[in-house]
């Protein structure tokens, strides 16, 4: 069975709900932005990012570690930049 765009979008948004308030606040708005304006490559990279466990993602976004994959490191920087630009 093939997943529709709406199903993929809903699944991706659901996966941004990590249960840690810090991550939810970073990832949910960023994912919504990517889904509305990003290309399929960016969406695929975000899906790959969301496959990592919460402790790893927390280390990345709190700058305790840097992802070895340059594309993943760039995505983390995009998430942080987006978050800084859209703080209320």
Rosetta blueprint (number, residue, H / E / L):
1 X L
2 X L
3 X L
4 X L
5 X H
6 X H
7 X H
8 X H
9 X H
10 X H
11 X H
12 X H
13 X H
14 X H
15 X H
16 X L
17 X L
18 X L
19 X L
20 X L
21 X H
22 X H
23 X H
24 X H
25 X H
26 X H
27 X H
28 X H
29 X H
30 X H
31 X H
32 X H
33 X H
34 X H
35 X H
36 X H
37 X H
38 X L
39 X L
40 X H
41 X H
42 X H
43 X H
44 X H
45 X H
46 X H
47 X H
48 X H
49 X H
50 X H
51 X L
52 X L
53 X L
54 X H
55 X H
56 X H
57 X H
58 X H
59 X H
60 X H
61 X H
62 X L
63 X L
64 X L
65 X L
66 X L
67 X L
68 X L
69 X L
70 X H
71 X H
72 X H
73 X H
74 X H
75 X H
76 X H
77 X H
78 X H
79 X H
80 X H
81 X H
82 X H
83 X H
84 X H
85 X H
86 X L
87 X L
88 X L
